[in-house]
Amino acid sequence: MSIESFRSRRTFLKQAISVVPSVTLLASASELVMSKGAQAASNGRSATPYQPTFFTPAEWAFLNAATDRLIPPNADGPGAVEAGVPEFIDRQMESGYGHGEFWYMSGPFVTDVDMTLGYQLNYTPRDLYRAAIADIDKVCTDTHGHPFHELDGSTQDEVLTSLQKGTLALPHVVKSGEFFIQLLANTKEGYFADPMYGGNKHMGSWKMIGFTGARADFTDWMNKQGQVYPLGPVSVLGEKG
């Protein structure tokens, strides 16, 4: 499966759930406790641009550029950046998930086994992002003269394809393919999650696929087969799309 396959939004939607390995999914429901920060994120109306709390400026530039290539905007719906995916990922890096709170991180770490046997690196999600982004930017600068976010779109796609195939050698990350899995999984999660977690701004992805969100009462429509449901989505915090 090449990076070009993600250019089709329909293809992306069909693969959105099946491709994500369970090891990279957001952990248990206990992690998804509503906080004041999450409530503020759900509004998505602030005139002040979001300021990352975990990612450095260089890492933030990479994250915005990479997620934009994975889910670009088109006529069907918003792209990852417009939907707030980078914000979602940044917030997750400061959560128990980002710190690997629910992961087994005591080793031994057997890095030379097939990735289908599960995650085998000694990095928490936030550590993996920090190490991999620095390596990718260095490789891009050494090879193309610029860090990833300054490359043209086609060259960025080539780099992401190499990451996906595991053929891009990174000095500090044994398996570059593992980072692509992590990045793609978190991008999908941020794109489809409830807006309270920072992504899916204005429920753009839900509107695109016709998902009604947290609406609880559909009794009036139980016997109206074949009719299009007329109401837009509702977030967990009550925001209406």
Contacts in CASP RR format, 6 or more apart in sequence:
PFRMAT RR
TARGET T0000
AUTHOR 0000-0000-0000
METHOD contacts of the structure
MODEL  1
MSIESFRSRRTFLKQAISVVPSVTLLASASELVMSKGAQAASNGRSATPY
QPTFFTPAEWAFLNAATDRLIPPNADGPGAVEAGVPEFIDRQMESGYGHG
EFWYMSGPFVTDVDMTLGYQLNYTPRDLYRAAIADIDKVCTDTHGHPFHE
LDGSTQDEVLTSLQKGTLALPHVVKSGEFFIQLLANTKEGYFADPMYGGN
KHMGSWKMIGFTGARADFTDWMNKQGQVYPLGPVSVLGEKG
1 164 0 8 1.000
2 161 0 8 1.000
2 164 0 8 1.000
3 69 0 8 1.000
3 70 0 8 1.000
3 157 0 8 1.000
3 160 0 8 1.000
3 161 0 8 1.000
3 164 0 8 1.000
4 157 0 8 1.000
5 11 0 8 1.000
5 15 0 8 1.000
6 12 0 8 1.000
6 70 0 8 1.000
6 71 0 8 1.000
7 72 0 8 1.000
9 71 0 8 1.000
9 74 0 8 1.000
9 76 0 8 1.000
9 77 0 8 1.000
9 208 0 8 1.000
10 76 0 8 1.000
12 71 0 8 1.000
13 209 0 8 1.000
16 188 0 8 1.000
16 191 0 8 1.000
16 192 0 8 1.000
19 184 0 8 1.000
19 185 0 8 1.000
19 188 0 8 1.000
20 184 0 8 1.000
20 185 0 8 1.000
20 188 0 8 1.000
20 189 0 8 1.000
21 118 0 8 1.000
21 119 0 8 1.000
21 181 0 8 1.000
21 185 0 8 1.000
23 118 0 8 1.000
23 119 0 8 1.000
24 119 0 8 1.000
24 125 0 8 1.000
24 181 0 8 1.000
24 182 0 8 1.000
24 185 0 8 1.000
24 186 0 8 1.000
25 185 0 8 1.000
25 189 0 8 1.000
26 32 0 8 1.000
26 92 0 8 1.000
26 97 0 8 1.000
26 189 0 8 1.000
26 193 0 8 1.000
27 96 0 8 1.000
27 97 0 8 1.000
27 101 0 8 1.000
27 102 0 8 1.000
28 102 0 8 1.000
31 95 0 8 1.000
31 96 0 8 1.000
31 97 0 8 1.000
31 101 0 8 1.000
31 102 0 8 1.000
32 197 0 8 1.000
34 196 0 8 1.000
34 236 0 8 1.000
34 237 0 8 1.000
37 91 0 8 1.000
38 91 0 8 1.000
38 196 0 8 1.000
38 197 0 8 1.000
38 198 0 8 1.000
39 196 0 8 1.000
39 237 0 8 1.000
40 46 0 8 1.000
41 87 0 8 1.000
41 91 0 8 1.000
41 195 0 8 1.000
41 196 0 8 1.000
41 197 0 8 1.000
41 198 0 8 1.000
41 199 0 8 1.000
42 194 0 8 1.000
42 195 0 8 1.000
42 196 0 8 1.000
42 197 0 8 1.000
42 198 0 8 1.000
42 235 0 8 1.000
42 236 0 8 1.000
42 237 0 8 1.000
42 239 0 8 1.000
43 239 0 8 1.000
44 195 0 8 1.000
44 198 0 8 1.000
44 201 0 8 1.000
44 202 0 8 1.000
50 84 0 8 1.000
50 86 0 8 1.000
50 87 0 8 1.000
50 90 0 8 1.000
52 59 0 8 1.000
52 60 0 8 1.000
52 86 0 8 1.000
52 87 0 8 1.000
52 90 0 8 1.000
53 90 0 8 1.000
53 91 0 8 1.000
53 94 0 8 1.000
54 90 0 8 1.000
54 93 0 8 1.000
54 94 0 8 1.000
54 126 0 8 1.000
55 63 0 8 1.000
55 86 0 8 1.000
55 90 0 8 1.000
55 93 0 8 1.000
55 129 0 8 1.000
58 133 0 8 1.000
58 137 0 8 1.000
58 147 0 8 1.000
59 129 0 8 1.000
59 130 0 8 1.000
59 133 0 8 1.000
59 134 0 8 1.000
60 86 0 8 1.000
60 90 0 8 1.000
61 147 0 8 1.000
61 149 0 8 1.000
62 133 0 8 1.000
62 136 0 8 1.000
62 137 0 8 1.000
62 147 0 8 1.000
62 148 0 8 1.000
62 149 0 8 1.000
63 86 0 8 1.000
63 89 0 8 1.000
63 90 0 8 1.000
63 129 0 8 1.000
63 133 0 8 1.000
64 81 0 8 1.000
64 86 0 8 1.000
64 149 0 8 1.000
65 148 0 8 1.000
65 149 0 8 1.000
65 156 0 8 1.000
66 148 0 8 1.000
66 156 0 8 1.000
66 160 0 8 1.000
66 183 0 8 1.000
67 80 0 8 1.000
67 81 0 8 1.000
67 85 0 8 1.000
67 86 0 8 1.000
67 89 0 8 1.000
67 183 0 8 1.000
67 187 0 8 1.000
68 79 0 8 1.000
68 80 0 8 1.000
68 81 0 8 1.000
69 153 0 8 1.000
69 156 0 8 1.000
69 157 0 8 1.000
69 160 0 8 1.000
70 80 0 8 1.000
70 160 0 8 1.000
70 183 0 8 1.000
70 184 0 8 1.000
70 187 0 8 1.000
71 79 0 8 1.000
71 80 0 8 1.000
71 83 0 8 1.000
71 85 0 8 1.000
71 187 0 8 1.000
71 191 0 8 1.000
72 79 0 8 1.000
72 80 0 8 1.000
73 79 0 8 1.000
73 81 0 8 1.000
73 82 0 8 1.000
76 208 0 8 1.000
77 204 0 8 1.000
77 205 0 8 1.000
77 207 0 8 1.000
77 208 0 8 1.000
78 201 0 8 1.000
78 204 0 8 1.000
78 205 0 8 1.000
78 208 0 8 1.000
79 85 0 8 1.000
79 191 0 8 1.000
80 86 0 8 1.000
80 187 0 8 1.000
80 190 0 8 1.000
80 191 0 8 1.000
82 201 0 8 1.000
83 190 0 8 1.000
83 191 0 8 1.000
83 199 0 8 1.000
83 200 0 8 1.000
83 201 0 8 1.000
83 204 0 8 1.000
83 205 0 8 1.000
84 190 0 8 1.000
84 198 0 8 1.000
84 199 0 8 1.000
84 200 0 8 1.000
84 201 0 8 1.000
85 186 0 8 1.000
85 187 0 8 1.000
85 190 0 8 1.000
85 191 0 8 1.000
85 199 0 8 1.000
87 198 0 8 1.000
87 199 0 8 1.000
88 186 0 8 1.000
88 189 0 8 1.000
88 190 0 8 1.000
88 193 0 8 1.000
88 197 0 8 1.000
88 198 0 8 1.000
88 199 0 8 1.000
88 200 0 8 1.000
89 129 0 8 1.000
89 186 0 8 1.000
89 187 0 8 1.000
89 190 0 8 1.000
91 197 0 8 1.000
91 198 0 8 1.000
92 98 0 8 1.000
92 125 0 8 1.000
92 186 0 8 1.000
92 189 0 8 1.000
92 197 0 8 1.000
93 125 0 8 1.000
93 126 0 8 1.000
93 129 0 8 1.000
96 102 0 8 1.000
97 125 0 8 1.000
98 124 0 8 1.000
98 125 0 8 1.000
98 126 0 8 1.000
99 124 0 8 1.000
99 125 0 8 1.000
99 126 0 8 1.000
100 124 0 8 1.000
100 125 0 8 1.000
103 119 0 8 1.000
103 124 0 8 1.000
105 122 0 8 1.000
105 124 0 8 1.000
107 122 0 8 1.000
109 120 0 8 1.000
109 121 0 8 1.000
109 122 0 8 1.000
110 120 0 8 1.000
111 120 0 8 1.000
111 121 0 8 1.000
111 174 0 8 1.000
111 175 0 8 1.000
113 120 0 8 1.000
115 175 0 8 1.000
115 177 0 8 1.000
115 178 0 8 1.000
115 181 0 8 1.000
119 178 0 8 1.000
121 128 0 8 1.000
121 173 0 8 1.000
121 174 0 8 1.000
121 175 0 8 1.000
121 178 0 8 1.000
123 131 0 8 1.000
123 173 0 8 1.000
125 182 0 8 1.000
125 186 0 8 1.000
128 173 0 8 1.000
128 178 0 8 1.000
128 179 0 8 1.000
128 182 0 8 1.000
129 179 0 8 1.000
129 182 0 8 1.000
129 183 0 8 1.000
131 170 0 8 1.000
131 172 0 8 1.000
131 173 0 8 1.000
132 170 0 8 1.000
132 172 0 8 1.000
132 173 0 8 1.000
132 176 0 8 1.000
132 179 0 8 1.000
134 172 0 8 1.000
135 170 0 8 1.000
135 171 0 8 1.000
135 172 0 8 1.000
135 173 0 8 1.000
136 148 0 8 1.000
136 159 0 8 1.000
136 163 0 8 1.000
136 168 0 8 1.000
136 170 0 8 1.000
137 147 0 8 1.000
137 148 0 8 1.000
138 171 0 8 1.000
139 159 0 8 1.000
139 168 0 8 1.000
139 169 0 8 1.000
139 170 0 8 1.000
140 146 0 8 1.000
140 147 0 8 1.000
140 148 0 8 1.000
140 151 0 8 1.000
140 159 0 8 1.000
141 147 0 8 1.000
144 151 0 8 1.000
144 155 0 8 1.000
148 156 0 8 1.000
148 159 0 8 1.000
151 159 0 8 1.000
159 168 0 8 1.000
160 180 0 8 1.000
162 168 0 8 1.000
162 176 0 8 1.000
163 176 0 8 1.000
163 177 0 8 1.000
163 179 0 8 1.000
163 180 0 8 1.000
163 183 0 8 1.000
164 177 0 8 1.000
164 180 0 8 1.000
165 177 0 8 1.000
166 175 0 8 1.000
166 176 0 8 1.000
166 177 0 8 1.000
166 180 0 8 1.000
167 176 0 8 1.000
168 176 0 8 1.000
169 176 0 8 1.000
170 176 0 8 1.000
170 179 0 8 1.000
173 179 0 8 1.000
190 197 0 8 1.000
190 198 0 8 1.000
190 199 0 8 1.000
190 200 0 8 1.000
191 199 0 8 1.000
191 200 0 8 1.000
191 205 0 8 1.000
192 200 0 8 1.000
192 205 0 8 1.000
192 206 0 8 1.000
193 199 0 8 1.000
193 200 0 8 1.000
194 200 0 8 1.000
194 213 0 8 1.000
194 214 0 8 1.000
194 235 0 8 1.000
194 236 0 8 1.000
194 237 0 8 1.000
195 201 0 8 1.000
195 202 0 8 1.000
195 203 0 8 1.000
195 235 0 8 1.000
195 237 0 8 1.000
195 239 0 8 1.000
196 235 0 8 1.000
196 236 0 8 1.000
196 237 0 8 1.000
200 206 0 8 1.000
202 241 0 8 1.000
203 213 0 8 1.000
203 233 0 8 1.000
203 235 0 8 1.000
203 239 0 8 1.000
203 241 0 8 1.000
205 211 0 8 1.000
206 212 0 8 1.000
206 213 0 8 1.000
206 233 0 8 1.000
206 241 0 8 1.000
207 232 0 8 1.000
207 233 0 8 1.000
207 241 0 8 1.000
210 229 0 8 1.000
210 232 0 8 1.000
210 233 0 8 1.000
211 233 0 8 1.000
212 218 0 8 1.000
212 229 0 8 1.000
212 231 0 8 1.000
212 232 0 8 1.000
212 233 0 8 1.000
212 234 0 8 1.000
213 233 0 8 1.000
213 234 0 8 1.000
213 235 0 8 1.000
214 233 0 8 1.000
214 234 0 8 1.000
214 235 0 8 1.000
214 236 0 8 1.000
214 238 0 8 1.000
215 231 0 8 1.000
215 233 0 8 1.000
215 234 0 8 1.000
218 229 0 8 1.000
221 227 0 8 1.000
221 229 0 8 1.000
232 240 0 8 1.000
232 241 0 8 1.000
233 240 0 8 1.000
233 241 0 8 1.000
234 240 0 8 1.000
234 241 0 8 1.000
END
